Amino acid sequence: MFSNYWKKKQDGRFDMLHHTLEKMVGREAEFRREVDARHEKRLDNIESLLSSRFESRLSTIEGQLKGMNGTLSIIKEWFVNNAGKKLGGG
């Protein structure tokens, strides 16, 4: 009789511990999901910002290169016109 009482008491304690641990694990899992969601949102924002800045810089570089076309054409023309004179016929 004493052993049944002790067994029931231990089973009750085990069940209570099991239930408490389940709740703790559930809360921890929910917390982790929330943290993951925040991190994912933050990464999306960072990715969007970097992409926007990269596009802006590429656009600026492209504009600068287009602006240099005239100067490069003049330099190229000068070399074409003057290279023969300097090398051989001068």
Summary of the structure (lengths in Angstrom):
residues: 90
radius of gyration: 37.7
end to end distance: 123.3
largest distance: 123.3
contacts: 171
relative contact order: 0.04
helix: 98%
strand: 0%
